[in-house]
Amino acid sequence: MIIEGIATSMQDVHDLNQFGADRIELCGDMDKDGLTPEMVLVKEAVEASSIPINVMIRPHDLSFRYTDREIMQMEDQIREVGSYGANGIVIGALAEDGRIDANALENFISVRGNMDITFHKAFDALNDQFEGLKMLLKYPEVKTILTSGGPGSVTDNFEHLERLMKEAEDAHMTIMPGGGLSTENVAEVIERLKPGSLHFGTGVRSGKSYDAPISKEKIEFIRKVDRSGR
């Protein structure tokens, strides 16, 4: 199972590399649930990391709807993180009707180069996640959907996540549960969902804040649970 952890600094990047994570989501402004990080951090992080780094591309936290100008800004950021050698981008855009903004998605795909795409938790704001999944399955460039299965945390939405994962079975795409994951509930999550990957924020830190450092012991615990729970 891939363990993905959020990094907001070079210290986080080093720690996730050293402590056994498999992939990094690089973000800024976690007080706003994650925005595009500073490009100087992206460049330095990609150069220093031996594990893949996916970069959040999100200009604001007002909504998941973006103006044409903001979409152009996001395209420029995608090109820039690609030039630094990032593994992937983490994106999401919704239309006024509560569906995925296909035009914005196709614009992002057109400038992504060879980078993987994760559709982030804008997915949880969709009116109909199954319709959204069906739409995203049309795009082989979208490798992952990060979702808690709806409002709340992963553990609030087990049955819904099981259905989503069943729908995506044997497709090119991975449903990656994320949201509220911790060492306290990860055994139940792995037992119920048997995920190919899990996404952790403060759940792999020594405190319930992004100011707290990454915890080697928590990552090792998650790895041990995964090995024993399958």
N, C-alpha and C positions, 0 to 999 in steps of 0.2 A: 504494500500500500504506500502510495506517495503521501508524505507529510509535507504540506505547504504551510509556511509561516509568513506572517506579515513582518516586513522590516521597514523602519522609518529613518534609519541612520546607518552609518558605516559600522558602528559597533554591533547593531543587530545583524547586519550582513555577515560579519566575521563570526558572530556567535552561532547563527543558523548553519553556517558552513562547518564549524568545528564540532557542533553538538549533534549532528546527524540528521538534520532536515534534508529533504530531497529537492525542494524548490522554494523560491522566494517570490512573494508578491511585494513589490516595492511601492510604497505609498507615501504621500505627505498628508498632513492635516487630519490625523485620525480622530480629532475632536469633531470633525465633519464627516466621519465615516469613510475617510480616504479620498484624497484628491491627487491630481498629478503631482509627483514629487519634483523638486528642483532638478534641472537637467545636469547640473554639476554633480549631484549625488548619483544620478543614473549612470553617468559616464564612469565615475569612480567605482561604483558598486559592480558594474558589469566587468570591469577590468580586474577587480579583486576576487570575484566569486568563482568557485569551481563548480557550483551547482547552478541550474538555470534560474534566470531572473525574468519574471513577467512584471511589466510596469503598468500601473494604473494610469489611465487616460481619462480624467474627469475634471472639468474646469470649475465646477461649483457644486454646491449641495442643495441648491434651491429646488431642483426637480431633476428628472432624467430627460427632460425635453430641452433641446438645444436649438439656438438660432443658426441661420446659415453662416454667420460670422464665427460663432463658436465651433461649428463643425469644421470650418476651415482651419481654425486654431488647433483643433484636435488632430486634424490631418497633418499639420506641420509638426506637432509633437510626436506623432506616430513615426513620421519620417526620421526625426532626430533620434529617437530611442533605437530605431532600426540601424541607424548609422553607427551607433555605439556597440551593436552586437547583442542587444537584448534577445532573449529567447522568445518573448511574446508580449502581447498587450492585453490589458484587462479593460473592457469597454462595455457600454450598454447605452442605448438611446431609445426612448419611447415617443410615439406619436401622440397627438392630441386625443385620439380615441382610446388610449390605453393599451394599444397594441405596440409591438416592436416597430421602430422606425426603420423600414427596410432600405429607404434611400440613404439614410445616414450610415447604416451598417455596410451597405455596398460601397459607399465612399471610403469608409475605414478599410475595408478589404482591399480596395484598389491601390492603397498606398502602403500596405503592410509589409511588402516584400515577402520574405519567407517566414515571418514571425507567426507563431501560433496565436490564436484568439481565444480568450476566455470571456464569455458574456457574464458580466457580474450581477450583483443582486438587484439591479433594475428588474431582473426576471421576477423578483418577488413582488414587484409593484404592478405586474400585468393583471389585466382583468381575467384572463384565461391562460393559465400556464401551459395547458396541453396544446392549445392553439399556438402559443409561442414556441413550444418545443418542436411542433410539426414544422413551423416556419424555419427555425434555426437548423433543423436537420437537412434543409435544402442547401446549406452552405458548408461544404467540407472544410473550409478554412476555420470554422468555429469548432475548436477541439474540446472545449469544456464549458459547462454551465455551472456557475457558482450559485448555490441556492440553499436557503433554509426550508424550502418547500412552502413558503408563504409567510404571513406575519408571525413574529415570535422566533423561537430558536428551532434548531433541528429536532430536538426532543419533543417539541409541540406538534410536529408534522410528520411523524413516522409513516403513517399510512399513505399520505400524499407523496412523500418522497419515494416510497416503494413503488408506487404506480408510475411516477416519472422515470425511475430507473428501469422499470420493466419496459416502458415505451422506447427508451433509448438503447435497450439491449441489442447487441450485435450491430449497432451503428458505429459511425466514426467518432462519436461524441461520448464524453464522460460527464455524468452528473456528479459534481463534487459538493457534498454537503459542507456547509459552513454557517456559523452563527450560533454562538452560545456554547461551543464545544470546549470541554475541559477534561482534566484528568478524572474528575468525578463522574462524568457521564460517557466517556469515550468507549468504555467496555460495552455498554448497552447499545451505543450507536454502531459499533463494529459488528456486534452480534445480530442486530436487527437488519442492517443495511448491507453489510459486507462490501463496503465501498472500495473502489479502486484508488481513491484519493480522499483526503480530508484537509480542510482549510482551517487554520488556527490563527486567532489574533492574540488576545490576552491569555488565552488558554495555555500557551506555552511560555508564559512569563511568570516571574516569581511573585508578582502581585497583580491585582485586577486593574492595571493601568498600563498604558503604552509608555509611561515613564519608567516602569519597572523593567529590569533586564530579562533577556531570554534565559530560560532555565534548562540547563543540560539534563537535570534529573527528570523534568516533566517530559521532554522529548524521548528520553530513554524509556520512561514508563509507558508512553503511548506505543513505542515500538514493541515493547515486551507484550503489551496487551494484544496488539495486532497479531503477533506470532502465536500467541496462546489461544486467541479467540476464533481461529478459522479451522 
